[in-house]
Amino acid sequence: MPYDTSLVPARLLTLTTDTAAALGPEWSVTGLLSTAILVHPFGLRLQLRLHSDGLHISALTDMSSTPGNPAEITATVPITEATGQKAAELIHTQVLPRLGQRDARAALRLMSLPLRSARIPAVARAQQDSVNLLTYTSDDGAVVISVRISVPYDGTVALLLDQLSVSWAIRCARAALPEPSAAHVHAHATAASFGPEVHAVLDALPALRATPSLAGPRYTILRTPDEQVTLRHDANAADLAAPMTLFLPTAPIATAYAVLRAYTA
């Protein structure tokens, strides 16, 4: 039976079309009988169905331990909240990150989705023990985005974002931090005299602790106690409007994906 949307209920088709628009320009809509299907060129296929309790979204993944019996990822938007934006956010937070957990190739595809939607060019490079996704500046060829995925894949990635403005760095780091109510506020190094940009970050992200860098007074390091989220401020940055660098050494795939979405927002 050919794929088309002729038998997809009108409301579901509208919801799916709105969801595709919210997900990004590469997503398209097709259907099979009364089921709407979101399709991405990477081969991602998400099924959407309307039920009495809400909009059901599902996808198949071969992460199942039973050969030939793929596991199903499901998520539901309550019927009273079923909009394209709500469905897209649920896909971003509950469906796509789980599809990226399968292996290094799936993780690489997931990490590239926000960059592709924002039309940011990136290059994939394979090494013996990792796969790397890199974006370079057009002027001096410096790396501004680096995603390192270890092989064999362990479900985490190392993520570096360079040349960030203070507000940009705050937005990206916030996506990697726990909710404010769950974060612990830590005292800062009292002997240090931090500049206004560092204080702006500390005010916005109280879970971070600031210390002078061992490399000298040019740098200030802001990080969580477990060092899983680190920001570096460069007082002598080539571009004084973009003095921040964000580094996540072992971020869960869902966290790294959320940070890249914040970067391209």
QUIUR-V24542 format. One line per field, one symbol per residue. ss: DSSP state (H for helix, E for strand, C for the rest). phi: phi as a letter, one per 40 degrees, with the letter a starting at -180 (. if undefined). psi: psi as a letter, one per 40 degrees, with the letter a starting at -180 (. if undefined). A space follows every 10 residues. Layout:
# QUIUR-V24542
ss=???
phi=???
psi=???
This chain:
# QUIUR-V24542
ss=CCCCCCCCCH HHHHHHHHHH HHHCCCCEEE EECCEEEEEC CCCCEEEEEE ECCEEEEEEE ECCCCCCCCC EEEEEEEEHH HCCHHHHHHH HHHHHHHHHC CCCHHHHHHH HHHHHHHCCC CCEEEECCCE EEEEEECCCC CCEEEEEEEE CCCCCEEEEE EEEECHHHHH HHHHHHCCCH HHCCCCCCCC CCCCCHHHHH HHHHCCCCEE EEECCEEEEE EEECCCCCCE EEEECCCCCC CCCEEEEEEE EEHHHHHHHH HHHHC
phi=.ccabcbcdd cccccccccc cccicccbbb aafcccbcbb dcgcbbcbbc bcciccbaab bccdccdgbc cbcbabbddc bcbccccccc cccbbcdccc ccaccccccc ccdcccccfc cabcbcbcba bbbbbbcccb gccbbbbbbc bccbgbbbbb bbfbcccccc cccdccccdd cccccbcbcc ccbccccccc ccccbcccbb acccchccbb bbacdcgcbb bbbbcbddbc cbcbbbbbca cddccccccc ccccc
psi=hihiedehid dddddddddd dddieehiha ihbehihhhi deehhhhhih ideahhhiii ifeiehhegi ihhiihhide egiddddddd dddeddddde edaddddddd dedddddefh hihhhhidei hhhihiidde eihdhhhhhi hiheeiihhh hifiiddddd ddddeeiiid deihhiiihd eihiiddddd ddddgeeihh iiieeiedih hhiidefehh ihhhefidhe egeihhhhdg hidddddddd ddde.
